[in-house]
Amino acid sequence: MAVCYSVSAIAIISTLLTIFSLSLFLNSNTKIFNEVSLLGTNECDIYKGSWVFDDSYPLYNSSTCPFIGDTRDCQKNGRLDKEYLNYRWQPYGCNLPRFNGTELLLKYKGKRIMFVGDSLGQNQWYSLACMLHVSQPQAKYIVDRTGRHYTFTIPEYNIWLLYLGNPLIVDIATNKGSRVLKIDSISSGNVWKQMDVLVFDTWHWWNRTGTRQTWNIIQEGNRTYKDMDRLELYKKAINTWAKWADSNHNSTKTKVFFQGVSPDHKECEGKTRPQQSIGGLYPGQIELENALKTMSNSIVRLINITRLSQYRADGHQSVYSYNHMDCLHWCLPGVPDTWNLLLYHLLIS
């Protein structure tokens, strides 16, 4: 009996040691085994975290994305430092899944994904098109850019990635040579409703003045205005969109997201690493969040990229752009890849 007891004791101890060792292994490899276990729960806010250096980044090289062009390719435009390419967003308490373009292509086979908004949405469209292309580099693709309408298609998967330039979301109409901003009108909705995924963004065009302003007069109902406080104007537009989405969103067909405000930085030249501290929230971001809270249709999701992007003054195109300082748009590869990683998580989870 003593011998049997000793063997049993040894077996039990061996089992416990195995479990303990496996536990240590799993904890040391959380990135592999616990990719999405906490995502989307109250235990982890994926928008709170920090930028960490990861030498497995970037997710693609600009040289392997043939349609990115010169406008966003900072390396091609002479940027010598490369550390900005290697930062990954790390939420506190959990890990984001690594982007798997093949999985997204399979899950959204036959689907249409559309970005609607300003040139920051265009920035994100280029990013996701590159991320999908490098996941299946041998697959044939079609790219069409006509005016403000961009299309990227991989026929093998019948997936359509579209960008529709509509910086203000609401309507602008021409009346007797005058450009009228119809702050309570949306006429593009019929196109939007045909999509399977919609990602909206707007903010930076609302502060344009002078010759850069895209309207001459503002119309709300039967009343017209020469001008209005721009934050109030933006608030009205966002609430017009929220009412449209509440009335027209078919959650069984279309997933709808609103992208948080992409921050610009007053100074970005010479920045090579993420900042350690940032300022407060953008007023536009506050109004956007307030508008989304008024919606009865809770299926619309906010992709809250504002604060995490505020740390990345180093990610802007800076002098490596259109021969002028650009602290608004982003180098690719770069920060918009993380926006798409967040979108990817929300689409597959």
C-alpha positions as CSV (number, residue, x, y, z in Angstrom):
1,M,0.0,0.0,0.0
2,A,2.9,2.3,0.8
3,V,4.3,1.9,-2.6
4,C,1.0,2.5,-4.3
5,Y,0.5,5.6,-2.2
6,S,3.9,7.0,-3.1
7,V,3.3,6.4,-6.8
8,S,-0.1,8.1,-6.5
9,A,1.4,11.0,-4.7
10,I,4.1,11.4,-7.3
11,A,1.5,11.3,-10.0
12,I,-0.6,14.0,-8.3
13,I,2.4,16.2,-7.8
14,S,3.5,15.7,-11.4
15,T,0.1,16.7,-12.6
16,L,0.0,19.8,-10.5
17,L,3.5,20.8,-11.7
18,T,2.3,20.2,-15.3
19,I,-0.7,22.4,-14.8
20,F,1.4,25.1,-13.1
21,S,4.0,25.0,-15.9
22,L,1.2,25.2,-18.5
23,S,-0.3,28.1,-16.7
24,L,3.0,30.0,-16.8
25,F,3.4,29.2,-20.4
26,L,-0.1,30.5,-21.3
27,N,0.5,33.6,-19.3
28,S,3.8,34.2,-21.0
29,N,2.1,33.7,-24.3
30,T,-1.1,35.7,-23.7
31,K,-0.7,37.3,-27.1
32,I,-1.2,33.9,-28.7
33,F,-3.8,32.2,-26.5
34,N,-5.9,35.0,-25.1
35,E,-6.2,37.2,-28.1
36,V,-9.9,38.1,-27.8
37,S,-11.0,36.6,-24.5
38,L,-11.6,39.9,-22.8
39,L,-12.4,42.1,-25.8
40,G,-15.8,43.6,-25.9
41,T,-16.4,43.0,-22.2
42,N,-16.5,45.4,-19.3
43,E,-13.2,44.1,-18.1
44,C,-11.2,45.7,-21.0
45,D,-11.6,49.0,-22.8
46,I,-9.7,48.6,-26.1
47,Y,-9.4,52.4,-26.5
48,K,-7.4,52.7,-23.3
49,G,-3.8,51.6,-23.5
50,S,-0.4,52.7,-24.8
51,W,1.8,52.4,-27.9
52,V,4.5,49.8,-27.6
53,F,7.4,49.0,-29.9
54,D,6.9,45.8,-31.8
55,D,9.4,44.7,-34.4
56,S,6.8,42.5,-36.1
57,Y,5.2,45.8,-37.4
58,P,4.4,47.3,-39.8
59,L,1.6,45.0,-41.1
60,Y,2.8,45.7,-44.7
61,N,5.4,47.7,-46.6
62,S,4.5,50.5,-48.8
63,S,6.5,48.9,-51.6
64,T,4.2,45.8,-51.5
65,C,1.1,48.0,-51.9
66,P,1.2,49.1,-55.5
67,F,-1.7,51.5,-55.5
68,I,-0.8,53.6,-52.4
69,G,0.8,56.3,-54.5
70,D,3.2,59.0,-53.4
71,T,0.7,61.0,-51.3
72,R,0.8,58.8,-48.2
73,D,4.2,57.0,-48.7
74,C,6.4,58.9,-46.4
75,Q,9.4,56.6,-46.9
76,K,9.2,57.1,-50.6
77,N,9.0,60.8,-50.1
78,G,12.2,60.9,-48.2
79,R,11.5,60.1,-44.6
80,L,14.6,58.5,-43.2
81,D,13.5,57.4,-39.7
82,K,11.5,54.2,-39.4
83,E,10.7,53.7,-35.8
84,Y,7.3,55.2,-36.2
85,L,6.4,52.2,-38.3
86,N,7.0,49.7,-35.4
87,Y,4.5,50.9,-32.8
88,R,1.5,48.8,-31.9
89,W,-1.5,49.8,-29.9
90,Q,-1.7,47.8,-26.7
91,P,-4.9,48.0,-24.6
92,Y,-4.6,47.7,-20.8
93,G,-5.7,44.3,-19.6
94,C,-6.1,42.5,-23.0
95,N,-4.7,42.1,-26.4
96,L,-6.2,43.0,-29.8
97,P,-6.2,40.1,-32.3
98,R,-3.5,40.4,-35.0
99,F,-5.0,41.4,-38.3
100,N,-5.9,38.4,-40.5
101,G,-6.8,39.6,-43.9
102,T,-7.8,36.2,-45.2
103,E,-10.3,35.7,-42.4
104,L,-11.9,39.1,-43.2
105,L,-12.0,38.3,-46.9
106,L,-13.7,35.0,-46.2
107,K,-16.2,36.3,-43.7
108,Y,-17.1,39.3,-45.9
109,K,-17.1,37.4,-49.2
110,G,-19.7,39.0,-51.5
111,K,-20.0,42.1,-49.2
112,R,-19.6,45.8,-49.6
113,I,-17.6,47.9,-47.1
114,M,-17.9,51.7,-47.6
115,F,-16.0,54.6,-45.9
116,V,-18.0,57.8,-46.1
117,G,-16.5,61.2,-45.1
118,D,-13.4,63.3,-45.7
119,S,-9.8,62.6,-46.6
120,L,-9.2,60.9,-43.3
121,G,-11.7,58.3,-44.4
122,Q,-9.8,58.1,-47.6
123,N,-6.6,57.6,-45.6
124,Q,-8.2,54.7,-43.8
125,W,-9.6,53.2,-47.1
126,Y,-6.0,53.1,-48.6
127,S,-4.8,51.5,-45.4
128,L,-7.4,48.7,-45.4
129,A,-7.0,48.1,-49.1
130,C,-3.3,47.6,-48.5
131,M,-3.9,45.3,-45.6
132,L,-6.3,43.1,-47.6
133,H,-4.0,43.1,-50.7
134,V,-0.9,41.9,-48.8
135,S,-2.9,39.1,-47.2
136,Q,-3.6,37.6,-50.6
137,P,-0.8,39.2,-52.8
138,Q,-1.4,36.8,-55.7
139,A,-5.1,37.5,-56.0
140,K,-6.2,39.7,-58.8
141,Y,-7.6,43.1,-57.8
142,I,-9.2,46.0,-59.5
143,V,-8.8,49.6,-58.3
144,D,-10.9,52.5,-59.7
145,R,-10.6,56.1,-58.5
146,T,-13.0,58.5,-60.2
147,G,-13.4,61.8,-58.5
148,R,-14.4,61.2,-54.9
149,H,-15.5,57.6,-55.6
150,Y,-12.9,55.0,-54.9
151,T,-13.3,51.2,-55.3
152,F,-11.0,48.3,-54.5
153,T,-12.2,44.9,-55.5
154,I,-10.8,41.4,-55.2
155,P,-13.0,39.4,-57.7
156,E,-12.0,36.0,-56.2
157,Y,-13.8,36.9,-53.0
158,N,-16.3,39.3,-54.6
159,I,-15.5,41.8,-51.8
160,W,-15.9,45.5,-52.5
161,L,-14.1,48.2,-50.5
162,L,-15.4,51.6,-51.3
163,Y,-14.7,55.2,-50.4
164,L,-17.3,58.0,-51.0
165,G,-15.9,61.5,-50.5
166,N,-18.7,63.4,-48.5
167,P,-16.8,65.5,-46.0
168,L,-19.8,67.1,-44.4
169,I,-22.2,64.1,-44.5
170,V,-25.2,66.4,-45.0
171,D,-26.2,67.9,-48.3
172,I,-24.7,70.8,-50.3
173,A,-26.8,71.9,-53.2
174,T,-26.3,74.7,-55.8
175,N,-29.1,77.3,-56.1
176,K,-28.6,80.1,-58.6
177,G,-24.9,79.8,-58.4
178,S,-24.8,79.7,-54.7
179,R,-23.7,76.7,-52.7
180,V,-26.3,75.9,-50.0
181,L,-25.4,73.8,-47.0
182,K,-28.6,72.0,-46.1
183,I,-27.9,71.2,-42.5
184,D,-31.0,69.1,-42.0
185,S,-30.9,67.1,-45.2
186,I,-29.3,63.9,-46.3
187,S,-29.9,62.6,-49.8
188,S,-27.0,60.1,-50.1
189,G,-28.8,57.6,-47.9
190,N,-30.1,55.3,-50.7
191,V,-26.5,54.5,-51.7
192,W,-25.5,53.9,-48.1
193,K,-28.3,51.5,-47.5
194,Q,-27.0,49.2,-50.2
195,M,-23.8,48.6,-48.2
196,D,-23.0,45.8,-45.7
197,V,-20.6,47.9,-43.6
198,L,-20.6,51.6,-43.3
199,V,-17.8,53.7,-41.6
200,F,-18.6,57.4,-41.3
201,D,-16.3,60.3,-40.4
202,T,-16.5,64.1,-40.4
203,W,-15.0,67.1,-38.6
204,H,-12.1,68.9,-40.2
205,W,-14.1,70.6,-43.0
206,W,-16.4,72.3,-40.6
207,N,-13.7,74.8,-39.5
208,R,-12.8,75.9,-43.0
209,T,-13.2,79.6,-43.8
210,G,-12.7,81.9,-46.7
211,T,-12.0,80.3,-50.1
212,R,-11.6,76.9,-48.4
213,Q,-15.2,77.0,-47.1
214,T,-17.4,74.8,-49.3
215,W,-20.7,76.7,-48.9
216,N,-22.0,80.2,-49.3
217,I,-25.2,80.0,-47.3
218,I,-26.8,77.7,-44.6
219,Q,-30.3,76.4,-44.9
220,E,-32.3,74.8,-42.0
221,G,-35.9,74.1,-42.8
222,N,-37.2,77.4,-44.4
223,R,-34.6,79.6,-42.7
224,T,-31.3,80.6,-44.1
225,Y,-28.2,81.9,-42.4
226,K,-25.0,83.5,-43.7
227,D,-22.9,81.8,-41.1
228,M,-23.2,80.1,-37.7
229,D,-21.0,79.0,-34.8
230,R,-19.1,76.2,-36.4
231,L,-19.3,73.8,-33.4
232,E,-23.1,74.4,-33.3
233,L,-23.2,73.8,-37.1
234,Y,-21.3,70.5,-36.7
235,K,-23.6,69.5,-33.8
236,K,-26.7,70.0,-36.0
237,A,-25.1,68.0,-38.9
238,I,-24.2,65.1,-36.6
239,N,-27.7,65.0,-35.1
240,T,-29.2,65.1,-38.6
241,W,-27.1,62.0,-39.4
242,A,-28.1,60.3,-36.1
243,K,-31.8,60.8,-37.0
244,W,-31.2,59.4,-40.5
245,A,-29.5,56.3,-39.0
246,D,-32.2,55.8,-36.5
247,S,-34.9,55.9,-39.2
248,N,-33.0,54.0,-42.0
249,H,-30.5,51.6,-40.4
250,N,-31.4,48.0,-41.1
251,S,-29.3,46.2,-38.5
252,T,-30.0,42.8,-40.1
253,K,-28.2,43.9,-43.3
254,T,-25.8,46.7,-42.4
255,K,-23.2,47.2,-39.7
256,V,-22.8,51.0,-39.0
257,F,-19.8,52.6,-37.4
258,F,-18.9,56.2,-36.8
259,Q,-15.2,57.0,-36.6
260,G,-14.0,59.3,-33.9
261,V,-12.3,62.5,-34.8
262,S,-8.8,62.0,-36.2
263,P,-6.6,64.5,-34.4
264,D,-4.3,67.0,-36.1
265,H,-1.2,68.3,-34.3
266,K,0.1,71.8,-34.3
267,E,3.7,70.5,-34.6
268,C,4.7,67.2,-36.1
269,E,7.9,67.9,-38.0
270,G,10.8,66.0,-36.6
271,K,8.6,63.8,-34.3
272,T,9.9,60.2,-34.3
273,R,8.2,58.6,-31.3
274,P,4.8,58.7,-29.6
275,Q,4.1,61.5,-27.1
276,Q,4.0,60.7,-23.4
277,S,1.1,63.1,-22.7
278,I,-1.8,64.6,-24.7
279,G,-4.3,67.4,-24.3
280,G,-8.1,67.2,-23.7
281,L,-10.8,65.9,-25.9
282,Y,-11.7,67.5,-29.2
283,P,-15.0,69.5,-28.9
284,G,-16.1,67.7,-32.0
285,Q,-15.5,64.3,-30.4
286,I,-17.7,65.4,-27.4
287,E,-20.5,66.4,-29.7
288,L,-20.2,63.2,-31.7
289,E,-20.5,61.1,-28.6
290,N,-23.4,63.1,-27.3
291,A,-25.3,62.7,-30.6
292,L,-24.7,58.9,-30.6
293,K,-26.1,58.7,-27.1
294,T,-29.4,60.2,-28.3
295,M,-30.0,57.4,-30.8
296,S,-32.5,54.7,-30.0
297,N,-30.7,52.4,-32.4
298,S,-27.9,51.2,-30.2
299,I,-26.4,49.0,-33.0
300,V,-24.4,52.0,-34.3
301,R,-20.9,51.7,-32.9
302,L,-18.3,54.4,-32.2
303,I,-14.7,53.6,-33.2
304,N,-13.1,55.8,-30.6
305,I,-9.7,56.5,-32.3
306,T,-9.3,60.1,-31.1
307,R,-7.3,59.8,-27.9
308,L,-5.1,56.9,-29.0
309,S,-4.2,58.9,-32.1
310,Q,-3.4,62.0,-30.2
311,Y,-0.3,60.4,-28.9
312,R,1.0,59.9,-32.5
313,A,2.3,63.3,-33.7
314,D,5.1,61.2,-35.2
315,G,2.7,59.4,-37.5
316,H,1.8,62.4,-39.7
317,Q,3.1,63.0,-43.2
318,S,4.8,66.2,-42.0
319,V,7.1,67.5,-44.8
320,Y,6.9,64.2,-46.6
321,S,3.7,65.0,-48.5
322,Y,2.5,67.6,-51.0
323,N,5.5,69.9,-50.6
324,H,3.8,71.5,-47.6
325,M,3.6,70.8,-43.9
326,D,0.9,68.2,-43.2
327,C,0.1,67.5,-39.6
328,L,-3.4,66.2,-40.4
329,H,-3.0,63.2,-42.7
330,W,-1.1,60.1,-41.8
331,C,1.8,58.2,-43.3
332,L,1.1,54.7,-44.6
333,P,1.9,52.2,-43.2
334,G,1.0,53.9,-40.0
335,V,-1.7,55.0,-37.5
336,P,-4.7,54.3,-39.8
337,D,-3.7,50.6,-39.8
338,T,-4.6,50.5,-36.1
339,W,-7.9,52.1,-36.8
340,N,-8.6,49.2,-39.2
341,L,-7.4,46.7,-36.7
342,L,-10.0,48.1,-34.3
343,L,-12.6,47.9,-37.1
344,Y,-11.5,44.3,-37.9
345,H,-12.0,43.3,-34.3
346,L,-15.5,44.8,-34.3
347,L,-16.4,43.1,-37.6
348,I,-15.2,39.5,-36.6
349,S,-16.2,39.5,-32.9
